[in-house]
């Protein structure tokens, strides 16, 4: 299958999406100009359980092709994204003798990609980075576009860099063992792309929900590929997320991020929080008289994602306070992405506190 | 005076060099598009003693012009460049409410510029950065070109980013109080530019050494301006220091960095180590039959810098081992910049261990 191309000012790169394509890693790496001078050394960064699975297989494939591979182990999940975990990762890179042209292959979900990507962006001021995402969320969304980050105790993703990979290799076979809740959380990003950009994709997802939810790999591959294509377009038009297309990817995220923050990142998964954010965005859109005929399809897609109950006791005012901390705040104003129709988004920065409170009341989640 | 322009793929920016121009900071900041949306807030990062001097004056000037200025204090010198100091700086930025468009003004020497520059590069994935360098080294060299970095316990400058400022404001008046040893160390970078790029500058510096060394501000301004112009050209041609012009700026630095590392960064100042590196490069050049007629002028410039004695007990083999750790190592080979003539550099990657040992013996510093 043809790769999907991302074209940014800093780099043009391919996103390979397919089934059973993990074994193409050595070939893709060897023919990349940035790595030819690396002297046959590579580093792979993943977590312990992935090294027993796809990361281990990818490392072995590289070794069979003649690469020397140093393995760097990060903690699983969000614990990978601390400054102290990063400090250890830099130490590993130095001890491995990684040079400015040594490729770093990040194998894992969003947290591994974020932390290892930031390490690649900043070690020796930047070494070649390859993303091998192994969750639906990472394949469809987070491995594309060059956002890397670690957390600060005071704010998630507070420290990071825009740093594009040299290529992305998304093998949907690795989704076979993905826990169902993780899959559903990741599918929220596919639904987001469908609602913001692509009515046909929205209709297809809705029609095939049973197969998608059951983890049918052909359906997942289509969903990953379509989401990647939309994200690639947005990123190519707006690499640094300054204004314009890329901001549209934030549909559902203004409130979703706030919900995650307000609940201490302990309740909902990212995609689950984004489902609530999308529900709120739909309700805000309807409140402005938009989205009339398309609302049922949008609701059906969100119903299909089956997010958990609204966090108990979480009030609209808590979310409003949390939103002030978002990176997207500009001169104190939050930007919301709403929908005029499916495929027709609108950026607005004039949502008021009472307007949000009313929308959440109409959703029946707050008083 | 006209600014000097740096043109890179990621940004085009002005370097303002002059005497008594610190007061132009608010005007330059206000008219910069990246800062217009900042809502009148800025952060300034410097060290405690500079806040009692030029940083304090710059902050007051901003406040008189209506900016709200949060002051972040870094430790003086290399202690600014640790991951833990950086961690505190991120905390300060979060507590100050710094947003993605809030400008960060870094006032100080190379260490402050490196650490605060890296914080600006990575806080919220990058906020607008202004360098106000206050040492000769920073004005002539380190504030230009977008290199930012902090140290890792295992290697200096191991962690960093290429991140261009929105402008640079170099007021040579701030050099009035610079300790003489710091001035001489900084002048090594001016001599480097003269030897690598500019025979006329080399002759002028040699002819005016007494006034330059005495800190005559008109002479220093000329030296800063000329060095900046050469560095701007090199950086514009090769932003990411991958191959080509920017690597020529490494004249004297291959061995200079190794000397600093081998002596645990406790002996020589950076510029002093670079003087020894340049002496070795001249001797290696002569050893290859180059630089014949220009050698006396080159030697005269280096004599004028009066570097300290060669570190006692430091052997050629120690330096050779230390050089293997350099960021410029490519597939295990060190790149040296040598001179065919003044203004005619040559990159070579085939200097052997015995060749270096012989050159150092001829300089009379090792046995």
Interface residues (C-beta under 8 A of the other chain):
Chain A: X9 X10 X37 X38 X39 X83 X86 X87 X90 X91 X94 X95 X99 X100 X101 X118 X121 X122 X123 X124 X125 X126 X147 X149 X152 X153 X154 X155 X158 X159 X160 X161 X162 X240 X241 X327 X328 X329 X330 X331 X332
Chain B: X9 X10 X37 X38 X39 X83 X86 X87 X90 X91 X94 X95 X99 X100 X101 X118 X121 X122 X123 X124 X125 X126 X147 X149 X152 X153 X154 X155 X158 X159 X160 X161 X162 X240 X241 X327 X328 X329 X330 X331 X332
